[in-house]
Amino acid sequence: MVGMIGKSLSSAMNARTVGSGDQTLVLGHGYGGDQCMWDKIVPFLSLRYRVLVFDWSFSVP
């Protein structure tokens, strides 16, 4: 999925994918946060799904 977006956008949004399931979950955080808020659940979700996490460019602390 990240490859389809383009390297410049995925780099700017600090996007990363984890897991290799058939379905993809996209996890976005709220204003003022970052993708670290998902660190505790991504390992469990990635056992079944491909998980994409990213940082909104306007919201990185």
C-alpha positions as CSV (number, residue, x, y, z in Angstrom):
1,M,0.0,0.0,0.0
2,V,2.8,2.5,0.9
3,G,4.5,1.8,-2.4
4,M,1.3,2.8,-4.2
5,I,1.1,6.1,-2.5
6,G,4.5,7.2,-3.5
7,K,7.7,7.5,-1.6
8,S,7.5,11.2,-0.9
9,L,4.1,11.1,0.6
10,S,4.8,8.0,2.7
11,S,8.0,9.5,3.9
12,A,6.4,12.8,4.8
13,M,3.7,11.0,6.7
14,N,6.1,8.6,8.4
15,A,4.0,5.7,7.1
16,R,4.8,2.1,7.9
17,T,3.1,-1.2,7.3
18,V,3.2,-4.2,9.5
19,G,1.7,-7.7,9.0
20,S,0.7,-9.6,5.9
21,G,-3.0,-10.3,6.1
22,D,-5.4,-10.1,3.2
23,Q,-7.2,-7.1,4.7
24,T,-5.6,-3.8,5.5
25,L,-6.4,-1.7,8.6
26,V,-5.5,2.0,8.5
27,L,-4.9,3.6,11.9
28,G,-4.7,7.3,12.2
29,H,-4.2,9.3,15.5
30,G,-5.9,12.4,16.7
31,Y,-4.5,16.0,16.7
32,G,-1.3,16.4,18.8
33,G,-0.5,12.7,18.8
34,D,1.6,10.3,16.8
35,Q,1.5,6.7,15.6
36,C,3.1,5.6,18.9
37,M,-0.4,5.5,20.4
38,W,-1.0,2.3,18.5
39,D,2.2,0.5,19.6
40,K,0.5,-1.8,22.1
41,I,-2.2,-3.1,19.7
42,V,-0.4,-3.2,16.4
43,P,1.5,-6.4,17.2
44,F,-1.8,-8.2,17.9
45,L,-3.6,-6.7,14.9
46,S,-0.7,-7.6,12.6
47,L,-1.1,-11.3,13.3
48,R,-4.3,-11.2,11.2
49,Y,-4.2,-8.0,9.2
50,R,-1.9,-5.8,7.3
51,V,-1.7,-2.6,9.4
52,L,-0.8,0.8,8.1
53,V,0.0,3.5,10.6
54,F,1.0,7.1,9.8
55,D,1.5,10.5,11.3
56,W,-0.6,13.4,10.1
57,S,1.9,16.0,8.9
58,F,0.1,18.8,10.7
59,S,-0.1,16.9,14.0
60,V,3.4,15.6,14.9
61,P,4.5,16.9,18.3
